[in-house]
Amino acid sequence: MTVRPTQLVLVPGLACTEDLFAEQIASLRGKVAVSVADHARHDTMSAIARAVFATAPNRFALCGLSMGGYIAFEMMRQAPDRIERLALLDTSALSDTPEQTERRLMLIAMAQTGEFKSVRDTLWPLFVHPARHDNVALKRAVFKMMDDTGPETFIRQQKAIMSRHDSRPSLGAINCPTLVLVGNEDVLTPVSVALTIADGIAGSKLVVVQDCGHLATMERPDAVTEALRAWIDQ
């Protein structure tokens, strides 16, 4: 009997493309059937989640990083029966704080007035571990993703992020195999936030990746792939 490979849907973060998961896609090829969600066309979490479901397999494993995790929480609310397992990477179950919203509005204003390069420069040190701030190759790869998605998508995505729900009340309803992963030096969605998610989902596995910031899949690709393999095999 032929065993159907796991269908894996990856959801990138803010201003990110499938390049965010390039190393994982290459490493997992053959083990799973991978597709990458388009999360660039809508400005609410509910609409983005519906769009991802519209092109996803009937049943699948779901993995989201940062904004991708916010979308994954919304998808779990909309149709949990379609999701076989869940991986939440460098993300948060909390709604936006007033301070976060204020910063997003500032970045939106910059993007609207032709200062998208300044947006990139502002976000870069928040994206990666301090030891990688001068990593030219990584910086070039991250900036390419931001340029490929562009300011209009950035604005739509920020609006969706600002209006997202607090997902903490629904954590207890998640009962599929769940991986919660975070970089130990993630300043955007820190370890404390990942602990809140892991504590709220019974049976979930928490992985803290050392020497790592917010973009774990690109900073420590081997460690993330190893965690995803164990999650898929769970």
Protein Blocks (a to p, Z undefined) as FASTA:
>chain_A
ZZddddddddddehiafklmmmmmmmmgojaccddddfklbcbfklmmmmmmmmmcfbdc
dddehjlmmmmmmmmmmmmmlpmbdcdehiafbdcdfklmmmmmmmmmmmmnopammmmm
mmmmmmpcfklmmmmklmmmmmmmmmmnommlmmmmmmmmmmpccfklmmmmpccdcddd
ddfklcklgfklmmmmmmmmghiacdddehiafklmlmmmmlmmmmmmmmmmZZ
